Amino acid sequence: MTSTLTISALTKRFGEVAALTGVSLSVAPGERVALLGHNGAGKSTLMKIILGLIPATSGEVTICDAAPGSQAARRAVAYLPENAAFHPALTGLEQIKHYLALRGEASTLAMPLLEKVGLGQAARRRIGTYSKGMRQRVGLAQALIGHPLLLVLDEPTSGLDPVSRREFYALLDDLAAHGASILLSSHALTEVEARTDRIVILSRGQLVAEGSLPDLRRRADLPVTLHVTARNGYASDIARALPGAILVDGGLTLTCTQSDKLETLGRITGLGTKVSDIEVLPPSLEDLYSHFSQGAGQ
Amino acid sequence: MIRILSTARIEFRIALRNRWVAIAMVLMAVFSLVLSLAGSAPTGGLGVDRLSVTVASLTSLSVYLIPLLALLMSFDAIAGETERGTLSLLLAYPIARWEILLGKLVAHLAILTLAVLLGHGLAAGVAIWSDQTSLAGLPSLFRLSWSSVLLGATFLGAGYALSSLSRRPSGAAGLAIGLWLGLVVLYDLALLAAIVADNGGWFTTDAFPVALLANPADAFRLFNLTASGATAAAAGVGGAADAIPIWQSLASVLLWPLAALALAAAAFRKVTP
């Protein structure tokens, strides 16, 4: 067994609508993979097929050599749904004890789990009184039960404050270090940037890009953005000298390709004292993401 | 087994907090007490013990109340989980769908059984306290108790099936009320109307008994009235009890829970979260 999750040529249709088309992907043990895509790009559908909640139209998915939805696969996979919800009448402790029982684990593990996600104080309160972030932590606690080989996390950090997010990713790093594979989707691109090994971009049901961040940046070859701040009164002079520059709040923004970058910088320095500052911005993950997801639509 | 028991325990706790346990117990207790106290009036005239009369009244009550309680407890079982968004996570766990259903059934049936035992216990207590000969009515009360639980199981299964078929709890509630009205209220009225129109023809002799056995609520009433020989104290459709052999109504009472639960399992299997 080389990879925890293997997906090959996966296609899912809902009637006439193709939700996923020919998606192939594999996740190795200990690897953290981020799944990016617009709403409706097929992220949740892909996750539901991996979990065996809905059948694929064609293609093959294996989880630790088992079929999705089989008893063996469900034992190996932990899931955190988007907007994790629980019955409001139960306490966090009761809910986690139930989930422990479903996985055949001892109920005494419930309290340590809740403490691990910072819910020790609220464990005996009803989930109905919890905030969204606290419910998300219950969801996280249940995903940590047992020793899952694959964690499927749908928007796991939505509703968490920045400090909790950092704690959450620290937990994930720990799991990955012990060999668990992690597949997560997120809208918070900046946190994904630092915390995952590989990025997969889905657009309209197709896998449009896959690789590490430097890898994707090189392939996209996106233009560089330059911010030029003018000295008082010289903004329009500079705008005339730099065709294509856009005047924003007394500063100018212009873009150029990687190869033109130095030449453009030279022209700007040639303007001398009219310029007070220059800032060079490489393409962000947001830019890469829009580049790859738009490319698929055309 | 652990998974089923854990599901049952959690469902029981939810029902306890949602006051379903209290509602079921209070309803059964109040109605049983009222019937056993009011049932004293015709005793002397009929020459039967007081408990037997109470059992006949309780049978008529149970036909309405048990299905209603069962449907009220079960309509939310699947649709509620779908709407809350808890079903997709639950189905990702290593628990089979039939185990989920069985766990819920165990909890809901336990609540119904508690309510039935409380109500019937109170009724028996009142009857025996005021009339020593009422001990003779205990076997028919016991029969009423277990057949009430089976009737409950039938309508719990029907409720789970409706809950699986409709995507929302509000839709499931509507279907459940519709089923209750249809099977428990309108069905008998329709049969009576058909008999009056038929005037002793083919429908009355051939179709009517089958129609009664096909409805779990009517079969339940038939079985209890035939078995206790209390048809004299019953009115309406129950008056037909003598015409149908007891093994037939017993078979219907025993088979309906299985059929309803099979239906529920089949409907739940089609649910995609």
Interface residues (C-beta under 8 A of the other chain):
Chain A: K48 L51 G52 L53 I54 Q71 R74 R75 V77 A78 Y79 L80 P81 N83 A84 A85 F86 H87 A89 L90 E94 Q95 K97 H98 Y99 A101 L102 R103 G104 R126 G139 Q142 V152
Chain B: I2 R3 L5 S6 T7 R9 I10 R13 I14 R17 N18 R84 G85 T86 S88 L89 L91 A92 Y93 P94 I95 T272 P273
